[in-house]
């Protein structure tokens, strides 16, 4: 069992043991469990030090590290133990001007814009949510400007940041990002499609999650910062890659590459690699014998995992490595559910697929299965089309709902006893029951990926 799962299990079973009377103790430390510790965790959370989604009342390794971070920020002895001096500092209310992990709103958006302008905040979107990515950017700014590196934006940090940002000309390197539309986006999608990264059937002109994912894969394959946003460096590298692809290689190079299969190929060899890719969890559609963009994308995922050049073309080495690959490991549903439980309370963010910034419903599932080494599609519709239908869900299956139209538009992971865990637009990551009237009326079925 992973250490973080041991912590989760310990927190879950702590109610079966008689906790010590901490109200009479001179200090709180690792191993204790009580309501007072839950209050300490909440105060640490309000000040941006305790990042676990919930105040559990159990003093474990996460709480100890949060206490140490607080003590360092307050110039107290860094013991990880809440003694009288630490507790007295904790009881003091945090300044209303301070932004910290968990903060939301216009002030956070301004903070992120300033940090982005100065090159510290590298997440592609201005989210308005103060998560770990924002806290890390604040720490970098504080270190660079001789401020205490707490990761919390207090009044001094905000004033210094605003002064630096407003005195520097705006030189945003972002050319395109999620939410953009128009001819530039269409051109981008055409380039990505030509290179085999953008696999959606139509050129839409809208920069959504699928386009951002295609950009990330291109950036990853080309040694660029993996932001999902198109800056000037990405534009230049894309143009170079397209030019190289449209220039015919010399005969000796073609011979060296020993290309077996690429987009447009047909036949039994294509069926063979599609079958193998499906067996390994990289290919989610029907075995057709036609090498299209979906097959190229699956090949690219395999090549990335095998540390081969991610071309989307099956050359001799890719073919040999693919056919000789052992079947993918089966999903460990206990690990999956434990990982999911640790994310309870993480906020909903459209397009989000990381714990730091939040999740949308498919991003939550995509992230958890990715931790298990299981490849699943990124969108609800593609998940529905790719999974194997089951008559009744079991733990680890994905359950689907029609919440906006008659087709699948929301999904979660079944965790047993009629419950599922999901990222809801109004709740963030939470658990719900299938027999609740709202979900029961909209339930479509369950699919399995293991």
Secondary structure, DSSP 8 states (H G I E B T S, - for coil): --HHHHHHHHHHHGGGS----GGG-S-B-TT-B-HHHHHHHHHHHHTT---SSS--SB--HHHHHHHHHHHHHTT----SSB-HHHHHHHHS---TT-B-TT-BSHHHHHHHHHHHHTT----SS--SB--HHHHHHHHHHHHHTTS---S-B-HHHHHHHHHHHHHS-----EEE-TT-BSHHHHHHHHHHHHTT---SSS--SB--HHHHHHHHHHHHHTT----SSEEHHHHHHHHHHHHHHHS---HHHHHHHT--B-TT-BSHHHHHHHHHHHHHTS--S---SB--HHHHHHHHHHHHHTTS---SSB-HHHHHHHHT--------HHHHHHHHHTTTT--B-TT-EETTTEE-HHHHHHHHHHHTT----SSHHHHHHHSEEESS--TT-EEEE-SSSSS--EEEEEEETTEEEEEETTTEEEEEETTSHHHHHHEEEEEE--
